């Protein structure tokens, strides 16, 4: 399964949203997305693997 960096960010943020059940605010959601976008591809893949 080969995903782009953006697709990985989307998947990880989606998984985090499912775990928390809600996002506190749009600002916190954007902060989380910005953080995830700064991570390298391997770290994002590891986060997806840990969530599975």
C-alpha positions as CSV (number, residue, x, y, z in Angstrom):
1,X,0.0,0.0,0.0
2,X,1.7,3.1,-1.2
3,X,0.3,6.4,0.0
4,X,1.3,10.0,-0.5
5,X,2.3,12.1,2.5
6,X,-1.0,14.0,2.3
7,X,-2.9,10.7,2.3
8,X,-1.0,9.5,5.3
9,X,-1.8,12.8,7.1
10,X,-5.4,12.3,6.3
11,X,-5.5,8.7,7.5
12,X,-3.7,9.5,10.8
13,X,-5.8,12.5,11.5
14,X,-8.9,10.5,10.8
15,X,-7.8,7.8,13.2
16,X,-7.1,10.3,15.9
17,X,-10.6,11.8,15.4
18,X,-12.2,8.3,15.7
19,X,-10.3,7.7,18.9
20,X,-11.2,11.0,20.6
21,X,-14.8,11.0,19.3
22,X,-14.6,14.7,18.6
23,X,-12.3,17.6,17.9
24,X,-12.4,20.3,20.5
25,X,-12.3,23.2,18.0
26,X,-11.4,24.0,14.5
27,X,-8.2,25.6,15.8
28,X,-7.1,22.5,17.6
29,X,-7.9,20.4,14.5
30,X,-5.7,22.7,12.4
31,X,-2.9,22.6,14.9
32,X,-3.0,18.8,14.9
33,X,-3.0,18.7,11.0
34,X,-0.1,21.1,10.9
35,X,1.9,18.9,13.3
36,X,1.2,15.8,11.3
37,X,2.2,17.5,8.1
38,X,5.6,18.2,9.6
39,X,6.3,14.6,10.4
40,X,8.1,12.4,7.9
41,X,6.4,9.7,6.0
42,X,8.0,6.9,8.0
43,X,6.7,8.3,11.3
44,X,3.2,8.7,9.9
45,X,3.3,5.0,8.7
46,X,4.4,4.0,12.2
47,X,1.5,5.9,13.7
48,X,-1.0,4.1,11.4
49,X,0.5,0.7,12.2
50,X,0.3,1.4,16.0
51,X,-3.4,2.5,15.6
52,X,-4.3,-0.7,13.8
